[in-house]
Amino acid sequence: MARQHESFSIDGMLDMVNDSFKEVKEMLADIKTKKSEEVSIGQMFELQFKMNNASQISEMNTAVIAASNTAILSMTRNLKQ
């Protein structure tokens, strides 16, 4: 039976990070362009949620890439022996 290989797309992961930070930037720009000096508590919570989400997605992608690099390094060490 042939081995099946699972893969992941670095471009897809970068797109997720870029999209999440784009949402945060759009929300900040929207708040900045509003004429009123007030920002509602709901907007603040939504912005905090989006920023937290963007941070977690970025952190997750970093962890996945670091783990794959560690696995590849381990495989190359085993080949040298």
N, C-alpha and C positions, 0 to 999 in steps of 0.2 A: 504494500500500500504506500503510495507516495505521500510524502509529508506536505502538509499545507502550511503556508507561511502567512502569518498575520503581519500587517504593516500599518503604518500610520502616516498621515500626510503632514509634513511640517508646514507646508503652505496653508493647509486647512486650519492648523492650530494657530498660525500667525493671523489668519483672517478672523478667527474668533476673538483674539486679543485686540486686534485693530477695531473690530466692530464694537466691542464693549467700551473701549476708550473713546470711540467716536460718539457713542450715545452720551457719555459723560460730558464731552466737549460741547455737544449740541445743547445739552441742558444748561451748561454754564453760560453759553452764548445767549440762550433764550432768557435766562435770568438777567444777564447783563444788559440786554437790549430793552427790557421792559422799563417803562417810564416810572413806574411806582418804585418807591424806595423800600417797600416791604416785600419780604419773601415769606411765604406761608410755611408753617411747620410741616405741612404735607410735602411741599416741594423740597424742604430740607431733608426729610426722611427718604424721599425718593432719590435724591441726589446721593445721600449716604449709602443707600442700598445699591445704586448703580456703581458707585466707586468701590464698594466692598466686593461686588460681583466681578468687576474688572480686575481687581487685585487678586482675587481667588483664581480666576481663569489664567492670569499671567503666571501665578505661582504654580498652578497645576501643570502648565505647559513646561515650565522650567524643570519641574520634578520629573516629568516624563522623558524629556530630552537627557537629563542627567542620568536617569536610570538606564536609558538605552546606550549612552556612552560608556557607562560602567560595564554593562553586559558585553559590549563589543570589545572593550579593553580586556576583560576577563577571557573572552574567546581567543583573542590574539596572544595572550600570555600562554594559554594552553597549547596553541599551535607551535610556539617557539620551543617548547620542551620536547 
